[in-house]
Amino acid sequence: MKIGYARVSTAEQNLDLQRDALKAAGCEKVITDKASGATAARPGLEKVKELLRAGDTLVVWRLDRLGRSLRDLIGWMTYLDEEKVGLLSLHEAIDTTTTSGKLTFHLFGALAEFERNLIRERTQAGLTAARARGKKGGRPAALGKEKRDLPVRLYHENTMPIAKICSMLGISQPKLYAYVRSAETKPVAA
């Protein structure tokens, strides 16, 4: 039996394209998830594990629907191999029920991880170069140093609700509490 698995990362994304492709590939059942690939616990994948039996084939639209990293994909491949279940990826045209399909799967997985590592290295190099030129990463401060005393003072006066202080100054509650903590850890001049 062919069992399909489809996943989208957010609720706003649509599963129709994947579902249609899996049905066209002959899947009798299609299990879905709406969760990030980085999320380890995916109810749909757990359901897939319950349904698969020796001789079945797990069908995915693309390999990245099944796992995010080479480690994830190889973990799945190992599991499927132990259970005597094949894997068919429609987009990459990989069918692990064949010897050449297994080889292709491992090559694609290795190349995908290589690409992710290159992106990570380039990003880190860019951030390091920016820091060396005196650039700071991250979000700019909501309030300048001279304006941070006002929310701290209003907080300690306890005459205005926290939500109103935040709304009036255009800052979040966590930011307000960060300003308060920062003010409390400053050394007092003697």
Summary of the structure (lengths in Angstrom):
residues: 190
radius of gyration: 25.6
end to end distance: 78.8
largest distance: 79.1
contacts: 495
relative contact order: 0.09
helix: 53%
strand: 12%
